Amino acid sequence: MKIKPLNRHLVVHKKPKEKKEKSSSFILPEGYESSIEKYSIVKVLDIAEDSKLKGIKPGSEVIVETSMLFEVTGSVLILENYVYGLVDEKACVRA
């Protein structure tokens, strides 16, 4: 099912986090994550027509607040207020 975002939302794709095998002295529930990153880089799939974000289009990568991502029927959405920056690889200086 494809979702068309409305009311200043974006549909994004978050890359799955790589799982690291750790040994622990404690028994933890299955699927437990010890720390969740505060910010994530996600790929924009679709943008609401009433979005005020300029320069962001499908295919762009943006920095968002991870805790504000929510999933609905397999699509991940976020309100534009929680988009903090645009990742521009062309502007990055490589050493």
DRENPA-3360 file (N, C-alpha, C; in nm, 2 decimals, always signed):
BEGIN
1 = MKIKPLNR = +0.08/-0.12/+0.00/+0.00/+0.00/+0.00/+0.09/+0.12/+0.00 ~ +0.06/+0.22/-0.09/+0.14/+0.34/-0.10/+0.06/+0.45/-0.02 ~ +0.13/+0.52/+0.06/+0.07/+0.63/+0.13/+0.11/+0.76/+0.07 ~ +0.02/+0.85/+0.05/+0.04/+0.99/+0.00/+0.04/+1.08/+0.13 ~ +0.16/+1.14/+0.16/+0.16/+1.22/+0.28/+0.08/+1.35/+0.27 ~ +0.02/+1.39/+0.38/-0.06/+1.52/+0.38/-0.01/+1.59/+0.51 ~ -0.06/+1.72/+0.52/-0.04/+1.79/+0.64/+0.11/+1.80/+0.69 ~ +0.19/+1.84/+0.59/+0.33/+1.87/+0.61/+0.42/+1.75/+0.66;
9 = HLVVHKKP = +0.38/+1.63/+0.62/+0.45/+1.51/+0.65/+0.53/+1.46/+0.53 ~ +0.64/+1.38/+0.56/+0.72/+1.32/+0.46/+0.72/+1.17/+0.48 ~ +0.72/+1.10/+0.37/+0.74/+0.95/+0.37/+0.89/+0.93/+0.35 ~ +0.95/+0.85/+0.44/+1.10/+0.83/+0.43/+1.13/+0.68/+0.44 ~ +1.25/+0.65/+0.41/+1.31/+0.52/+0.42/+1.43/+0.52/+0.52 ~ +1.42/+0.45/+0.63/+1.53/+0.44/+0.72/+1.60/+0.31/+0.70 ~ +1.73/+0.32/+0.68/+1.81/+0.21/+0.66/+1.81/+0.12/+0.79 ~ +1.80/-0.01/+0.78/+1.80/-0.10/+0.89/+1.93/-0.09/+0.97;
17 = KEKKEKSS = +1.93/-0.09/+1.10/+2.05/-0.08/+1.18/+2.12/-0.21/+1.18 ~ +2.25/-0.21/+1.16/+2.33/-0.33/+1.16/+2.34/-0.38/+1.30 ~ +2.31/-0.51/+1.31/+2.31/-0.58/+1.44/+2.45/-0.62/+1.48 ~ +2.49/-0.59/+1.60/+2.62/-0.64/+1.65/+2.60/-0.74/+1.75 ~ +2.67/-0.85/+1.74/+2.67/-0.95/+1.84/+2.75/-0.91/+1.97 ~ +2.68/-0.91/+2.08/+2.75/-0.87/+2.20/+2.72/-0.98/+2.31 ~ +2.82/-1.01/+2.38/+2.79/-1.10/+2.49/+2.76/-1.02/+2.62 ~ +2.67/-1.07/+2.70/+2.63/-0.99/+2.81/+2.62/-1.08/+2.94;
25 = SFILPEGY = +2.65/-1.02/+3.05/+2.64/-1.09/+3.18/+2.50/-1.10/+3.23 ~ +2.41/-1.02/+3.16/+2.27/-1.01/+3.20/+2.18/-1.07/+3.09 ~ +2.07/-1.12/+3.14/+1.97/-1.18/+3.04/+1.88/-1.06/+3.00 ~ +1.88/-1.03/+2.87/+1.80/-0.92/+2.82/+1.69/-0.97/+2.73 ~ +1.58/-0.90/+2.72/+1.47/-0.95/+2.63/+1.52/-0.95/+2.49 ~ +1.46/-1.05/+2.41/+1.50/-1.06/+2.27/+1.46/-0.93/+2.20 ~ +1.54/-0.87/+2.11/+1.51/-0.75/+2.04/+1.55/-0.63/+2.12 ~ +1.60/-0.64/+2.24/+1.64/-0.52/+2.32/+1.75/-0.44/+2.25;
33 = ESSIEKYS = +1.73/-0.31/+2.24/+1.84/-0.22/+2.19/+1.88/-0.13/+2.31 ~ +2.01/-0.14/+2.34/+2.07/-0.07/+2.45/+2.06/+0.08/+2.44 ~ +2.08/+0.13/+2.31/+2.08/+0.27/+2.29/+2.02/+0.30/+2.15 ~ +1.94/+0.40/+2.15/+1.88/+0.44/+2.02/+1.94/+0.57/+1.99 ~ +1.99/+0.58/+1.86/+2.05/+0.70/+1.82/+1.95/+0.82/+1.82 ~ +1.99/+0.93/+1.87/+1.90/+1.05/+1.87/+1.86/+1.10/+1.74 ~ +1.95/+1.09/+1.64/+1.92/+1.14/+1.51/+1.96/+1.03/+1.40 ~ +1.89/+1.03/+1.29/+1.91/+0.94/+1.18/+1.92/+1.01/+1.05;
41 = IVKVLDIA = +1.99/+0.95/+0.96/+1.98/+1.00/+0.82/+1.89/+0.91/+0.74 ~ +1.79/+0.97/+0.68/+1.69/+0.89/+0.61/+1.67/+0.94/+0.46 ~ +1.62/+0.86/+0.38/+1.60/+0.90/+0.24/+1.45/+0.93/+0.22 ~ +1.43/+1.05/+0.16/+1.29/+1.10/+0.14/+1.23/+1.02/+0.02 ~ +1.11/+0.97/+0.04/+1.04/+0.90/-0.07/+0.93/+0.98/-0.13 ~ +0.86/+1.06/-0.04/+0.75/+1.15/-0.09/+0.73/+1.26/+0.01 ~ +0.68/+1.37/-0.04/+0.66/+1.49/+0.05/+0.52/+1.54/+0.03 ~ +0.45/+1.59/+0.13/+0.32/+1.65/+0.12/+0.33/+1.78/+0.04;
49 = EDSKLKGI = +0.22/+1.80/-0.04/+0.22/+1.92/-0.12/+0.23/+2.05/-0.04 ~ +0.18/+2.05/+0.08/+0.18/+2.18/+0.16/+0.31/+2.19/+0.24 ~ +0.41/+2.11/+0.22/+0.54/+2.12/+0.29/+0.61/+2.25/+0.26 ~ +0.67/+2.31/+0.37/+0.74/+2.44/+0.35/+0.89/+2.42/+0.33 ~ +0.93/+2.29/+0.33/+1.07/+2.26/+0.31/+1.11/+2.28/+0.17 ~ +1.21/+2.37/+0.15/+1.26/+2.41/+0.01/+1.38/+2.32/-0.01 ~ +1.40/+2.28/-0.14/+1.52/+2.21/-0.18/+1.52/+2.06/-0.14 ~ +1.41/+2.02/-0.08/+1.40/+1.87/-0.05/+1.30/+1.81/-0.14;
57 = KPGSEVIV = +1.35/+1.71/-0.21/+1.26/+1.63/-0.30/+1.28/+1.49/-0.29 ~ +1.20/+1.40/-0.34/+1.22/+1.26/-0.33/+1.36/+1.22/-0.38 ~ +1.43/+1.14/-0.30/+1.56/+1.10/-0.33/+1.66/+1.17/-0.24 ~ +1.63/+1.28/-0.18/+1.71/+1.36/-0.09/+1.74/+1.28/+0.04 ~ +1.85/+1.30/+0.10/+1.88/+1.24/+0.23/+1.87/+1.36/+0.33 ~ +1.80/+1.33/+0.44/+1.78/+1.44/+0.55/+1.81/+1.38/+0.68 ~ +1.85/+1.47/+0.78/+1.87/+1.43/+0.92/+1.74/+1.46/+0.99 ~ +1.70/+1.35/+1.07/+1.57/+1.37/+1.14/+1.59/+1.32/+1.29;
65 = ETSMLFEV = +1.50/+1.35/+1.37/+1.49/+1.30/+1.51/+1.43/+1.16/+1.51 ~ +1.51/+1.07/+1.54/+1.47/+0.92/+1.53/+1.35/+0.89/+1.61 ~ +1.33/+0.95/+1.73/+1.21/+0.92/+1.81/+1.08/+0.97/+1.75 ~ +1.09/+1.05/+1.65/+0.97/+1.11/+1.59/+0.92/+1.04/+1.47 ~ +1.00/+0.94/+1.42/+0.96/+0.85/+1.31/+0.85/+0.76/+1.35 ~ +0.75/+0.74/+1.27/+0.64/+0.65/+1.30/+0.60/+0.57/+1.18 ~ +0.56/+0.44/+1.20/+0.53/+0.35/+1.09/+0.38/+0.33/+1.08 ~ +0.33/+0.34/+0.96/+0.19/+0.31/+0.94/+0.18/+0.22/+0.81;
73 = TGSVLILE = +0.12/+0.11/+0.83/+0.11/+0.01/+0.72/+0.23/-0.01/+0.63 ~ +0.35/-0.02/+0.70/+0.47/-0.04/+0.63/+0.54/+0.08/+0.58 ~ +0.48/+0.20/+0.59/+0.55/+0.32/+0.55/+0.59/+0.40/+0.67 ~ +0.71/+0.46/+0.66/+0.76/+0.54/+0.77/+0.74/+0.69/+0.74 ~ +0.68/+0.76/+0.84/+0.65/+0.90/+0.82/+0.71/+0.99/+0.93 ~ +0.73/+1.12/+0.90/+0.77/+1.21/+1.00/+0.72/+1.35/+0.96 ~ +0.69/+1.43/+1.06/+0.64/+1.57/+1.04/+0.76/+1.65/+1.00 ~ +0.74/+1.75/+0.91/+0.86/+1.83/+0.86/+0.93/+1.91/+0.97;
81 = NYVYGLVD = +0.86/+1.93/+1.09/+0.92/+2.00/+1.20/+1.05/+1.93/+1.26 ~ +1.05/+1.80/+1.23/+1.16/+1.71/+1.29/+1.27/+1.68/+1.19 ~ +1.27/+1.75/+1.08/+1.37/+1.75/+0.98/+1.47/+1.86/+1.01 ~ +1.60/+1.82/+1.04/+1.70/+1.92/+1.09/+1.80/+1.96/+0.99 ~ +1.81/+1.88/+0.88/+1.91/+1.92/+0.78/+1.91/+1.84/+0.66 ~ +1.96/+1.89/+0.55/+1.97/+1.82/+0.43/+2.12/+1.77/+0.41 ~ +2.13/+1.64/+0.38/+2.27/+1.59/+0.36/+2.30/+1.62/+0.21 ~ +2.41/+1.70/+0.19/+2.45/+1.73/+0.06/+2.59/+1.68/+0.04;
89 = EKACVRA = +2.60/+1.56/-0.03/+2.73/+1.50/-0.04/+2.82/+1.58/-0.14 ~ +2.77/+1.66/-0.22/+2.85/+1.74/-0.31/+2.93/+1.85/-0.24 ~ +2.87/+1.89/-0.13/+2.93/+2.00/-0.05/+3.04/+1.95/+0.05 ~ +3.04/+1.81/+0.07/+3.13/+1.76/+0.17/+3.28/+1.76/+0.11 ~ +3.37/+1.80/+0.19/+3.51/+1.80/+0.15/+3.57/+1.67/+0.19 ~ +3.64/+1.61/+0.10/+3.70/+1.48/+0.13/+3.85/+1.50/+0.15 ~ +3.90/+1.44/+0.26/+4.04/+1.46/+0.29/+4.12/+1.35/+0.22;
% end
